Amino acid sequence: MIFLELVLQNFGPYSGKQVINLNPKTDEENSRPIILLGGMNGGGKTTLMDAIRLALYGPRAQCSTRGNLSYSDFLNQCVNNKAESAVLGSPQEEQLSKRIDPVADTRIELLFEHIENDKPIKYRVVRSWTKNPKDGKDTLGILGDSDTWPDALVNIWDEYIENLLPLGISNLFLFDGEQVKELAEQEIPPPVVVDAIRGLLGLELADRLAVDLDILVNRKLKEVGNSKDLANLEEIETRLTQQQEDYQTTEEKVEILKNQVEELEQKQQEAFDKFISEGGKIAAERNQLELQQNTKTAEIEQVRQSMCELASDVLPLALIPNLLTQAQAQGEKEFRHQQVQISKDLLIERDQRLLTWLNQVEISPIQVEKIQSFLIQDVDSLYAKTIQIEAPWLLADDESLSQLDNLIYHLQNSKLSAKEKSAIIKNKEEEIITLERQVQTAAAPEDYTKLRQALEAAQNQVVEAKANYETIRRRLAELETIIAKSKRELSDYTVENIKHKNSEHIITSAAKVQNTLKIFREKLTLRKLNKLEEEVKNCFLYLLHKSDLVHRITIDTKTFSLLLYDLNGKPVPKHRLSAGEKQLLAIAFLWGLAKVSGHRLPVAIDTPLGRLDSSHRSNLVERYFPSASHQVILLSTDTEIGKKEVETLRENEAIAREYLLKYDSSTRQTTVIENQYFW
């Protein structure tokens, strides 16, 4: 795993958005392990470490300033004071603030890369929240390589990060000088380190299994102690056998009655078919058929009466359609002839007025005659082209022609109505013929009585047989329910008996399992501690650069305290070590644990040098920091990694990036300055 970028937004003393590039690769080819961040005490170094933990683990994060605070209270505590004041006031001011500054929320982003299926995968973990959130939680988002938010990964993030960087061993990779100091001074490692060791060795699984076994034994003891008297198995089996025999007998009766019902239904169908074929049904419906016949006869008479009314009106004219058409056409021609004649008279009158006027003006008589000749020829020509018909003979006026048009229109409607009524009469007559045939096929009254009595008798037999069948079928269903209940009692007895025996077996076997688990835990601890002891010794001698002080290091299997031995096999008391040597031993212990873990993870160290003297400090700078991991994030004051140490790291080309955390005491805000350190 490699941390590539850390983004802080209104988090702790960091106001606004601060981006820190943590990539140890200076370019595509060169890679230097150390990311150096310098800052004075109280300037925000520990806040960066808390931000990494919070981004990865959320509510489970072991942050330095959380203490006993709830997660919601801790999130409120982490909100920058400027961001907090920006959202105080009225709701209108809060909405205005959000519109002006869309990044007013507190936000942490950690971009990291890890190898999955031999392929580098990048994930950006984003946690954001506001001051006093209603749900008391943050919002988690995971941004992958495809720039999509995989909701499924968000839902299982706690399990997913446990596979990459388990919380139990995270303190082996993310630690501070206080942790090293505490580990150096105490004979027995602090609980944080002990938990990391147990998680590393897998001992917490064995301990959890032992506790689970105790819980299981206690539960089984309660079950055995509270078990009721078991039912009499023989009595249940006898009762069940009798019930099954009754069920079989009843089932046979049901089958017999079912066949009987089918036979009677067949006879009923035969009686019904005979009743229908011999006119019984029609005889029962004779009165209704006759009533329908009379009704349809009356309807025909009504339609015929309406047709007589049509015949007394314009309908007889339908016999001379051609004469009507010719008269209408001749009337239209004569009407047009009258219109043309009127227009001709108007034109002649107009021409006469024109000639009179021309005689009054100064125009020669010859010209007037020419004009008069032209007008006469023009009127005659126009009249000859417009109307060329024979002399009028119909001599119909406008009112007569209008009446003729109305008569022809009403005649069409009368013809359609007469056609429809004729079709109605035809259909009604056919229906009457059908009804007459049905009445003729009806059985005689005495025959109808016999057919009806036979059909009713067959129907009554079917009803009685079905009632008997339904009664026996219900009895069969009741027996089925009773048998099922008896089987459950028998099954419960069997299960209860098996549970009782299983509980006794579990109780007697639990002690053996606990003893076996104890031996397994001891052997597992010894096997893994042997490798850890060797790694811690090698790391300590490498850092100490003094091979004659310690020859062997052992770790107590219960307390995990370190025991040192010299070349002669004699114990070396821890109090004989100097303060610097104790701190080197603590760092060697953490370094060895990180190596044995098998996880290739970044190392982040807050206040890394503590009270080390110059020689021991030089050993850490030259030997530990460049080799602790492929990525080492150092959070230091100016008195720890000073001018000499930083120049050494630069000369050895161990530093990839440098940052200065500049704290302004007047505003209590920290600004990240890139490519800069104290010197």
Secondary structure, 3 states (H helix, E strand, C coil): CEEEEEEEEEECCEEEEEEEECCCECCCCCECCEEEEEECCCCCHHHHHHHHHHHHHHHHCCCCCCCCCCHHHHHHHHECHHHHHHCCCCHHHHHHHHHHCCCCCEEEEEEEEEEECCEEEEEEEEEEECCCCCCCCCEEEEECCCCCCCHHHHHCHHHHHHHHCCHHHHHHCEEEHHHHHHHHHCCCCCHHHHHHHHHHHCHHHHHHHHHHHHHHHHHHHHHHHHCCCCCCHHHHHHHHHHHHHHHHHHHHHHHHHHHHHHHHHHHHHHHHHHHHHCCHHHHHCHHHHHHHHHHHHHHHHHHHHHHHHHHCCCHHHHHCHHHHHHHHHHHHHHHHHHHHHHHHHHHHHHHHHHHHHHHHCCCCHHHHHHHHHHHHHHHHHHHHHHCCCCCCCCCCCHHHHHHHHHHHHHHHHHHHHHHHHHHHHHHHHHHHHHHHHHHHHCCCHHHHHHHHHHHHHHHHHHHHHHHHHHHHHHHHHHHHHHHHHHHHHHHHHHHHHHHHHHHHHHHHHHHHHHHHHHHHHHHHHHHHHHHHHHHHHHHHHHHHCCCCCCCEEEECCCCCCEEEECCCCCEECHHHCCHHHHHHHHHHHHHHHHHHHCCCCCEEEECCCCCCCHHHHHHHHHHHCCCCCCCEEEEECCCCCCHHHHHHHHHCCCEEEEEEEEEECCCCEEEEEECCCCC
